[in-house]
């Protein structure tokens, strides 16, 4: 579970950083690139984190 938390934490960090870069630093004018990829990395990280850690606790 530790590896899952670290691995998905990296995905979420990259994704949320891209989203923050898009909206705060660029004012939302940088297009869909950072929005799509940032959202995809964030949601993938959240999904795998849930199924790798929290979902396993309920299963056990």
C-alpha positions in Angstrom: 0.0 0.0 0.0 2.9 2.3 0.6 4.1 2.0 -3.0 0.6 2.6 -4.3 0.3 5.8 -2.2 3.6 7.1 -3.4 3.0 6.3 -7.0 -0.5 7.7 -7.2 0.7 10.7 -5.2 3.1 11.5 -8.0 0.3 11.3 -10.5 -1.9 13.6 -8.5 0.9 16.1 -7.9 1.6 16.3 -11.7 -2.1 16.6 -12.5 -3.0 19.2 -9.9 0.2 21.2 -10.8 -0.9 21.3 -14.4 -4.4 22.5 -13.4 -3.0 25.2 -11.1 -0.6 26.3 -13.8 -3.5 26.5 -16.3 -5.9 28.6 -14.2 -3.8 30.6 -11.8 -0.6 31.4 -13.7 -1.9 31.5 -17.2 -5.4 32.9 -16.3 -7.1 30.0 -18.1 -5.8 31.1 -21.5 -3.3 28.3 -22.2 -6.0 26.1 -23.9 -7.2 22.6 -23.3 -3.7 21.0 -23.1 -3.1 21.5 -19.4 -6.8 21.2 -18.5 -7.1 17.8 -20.3 -3.8 16.3 -19.2 -3.9 17.7 -15.7 -7.4 16.4 -15.2 -6.6 13.0 -16.6 -3.5 12.6 -14.4 -5.4 13.9 -11.3 -8.4 11.6 -11.9 -6.2 8.6 -12.7 -4.2 9.2 -9.5 -7.4 9.5 -7.4 -8.9 6.4 -9.0 -5.8 4.2 -8.5 -5.2 5.5 -5.0 -8.8 4.6 -4.0 -8.6 1.1 -5.5 -5.0 0.5 -4.3 -5.4 1.6 -0.7 -8.9 2.4 0.5 -10.7 -0.2 -1.7 -8.3 -2.9 -0.4 -9.1 -2.1 3.2 -12.8 -2.8 2.6 -11.9 -6.0 0.7 -9.8 -7.4 3.5 
